[in-house]
């Protein structure tokens, strides 16, 4: 879990565009982030297993 200070720091406009830190909208994690869903890999997996992410199905072969 990211602290409130880290989350608020990442929401500020950065001096350079390459310094943008994208964070998970649920937990604030910055690593393993998926832009398509605005979630980290852990939150994405939990929501996908519960069927709360539209258009995502569990694969089996």
N, C-alpha and C positions, 0 to 999 in steps of 0.2 A: 504494500500500500504506500502510495506517495503521500507525503505530508502536504498540508494545505499551502505551505510556503512554496513548495516545489510546483504545485499545480498552478498557483497564482503567478509564479515567475514565468511559467511556460505560456500563459495566456497573453502576456505583454507582447507588444510588437518588438521584434528583435532588430538590432542594428543592421544585420545582414540577412538576406533571405535564406541562406543555407543553414542558419542557426535555429530554424523553426523546430520546436520539439512537439511532436504529436503525441497525445496521451489517450489512453483508453477512457471512454466517457463514463465507465462504471467504477473502475478501481484506481485509475490514474497511472497505471503502468506505462512506461515508455518503450520498453523492449518487447519485441514480438507483436508489434502493432500492425493491424490490417486496415488500410485506408478505405477499402470498399465498405467496411462495416463500422468503422470508428471504434473498434474493440481490440483488446489484446487477445492473444491466442487462447489464453485460459478462459476468459469470459466468453469468447466466441464458442468454444467447445461446450461449455456448460449450457449456454442458451440454445445451441444447435441440437444438443441431445434432448432438451426439453421441447424442441419444436417451436421455439419462439423467434427464430430467424427465418423470415419468409424466403422461399426459394432454395433452401439448403436441405439436402437429404443425406442421410448416412449411406455411404457406399458399401456395397458388399459384392464379392465376386467369387 
